[in-house]
Amino acid sequence: MPTLRKNEGTISLFLDFPHADAKHIASGLKTESDFTEDDGIISISISSNNFSDLRAIWNSTMRGIIASEQALNAIKESGE
């Protein structure tokens, strides 16, 4: 089995996506990752020194987006 090596440097992931409720979705990201929201576009930037940590940050960020979207949908469906 090959020996795993530590990464030499930083691994980064950048994601831009539009969302009709971008301001509300972005507010759910405040504790998850670096982001900006501008005119309906959410831009997310995450970095780490290893893939395992990057994946954990990514998963946490995506769970935050999904939870925010589900909460917004529930509010819309209830008519509030």
Protein Blocks (a to p, Z undefined) as FASTA:
>chain_A
ZZddddedddddddddddfklmmmmmmmmmmmccddeehiacdddddfbfklmmmmmmmm
mmmmmmmmmmmmmmmmnoZZ
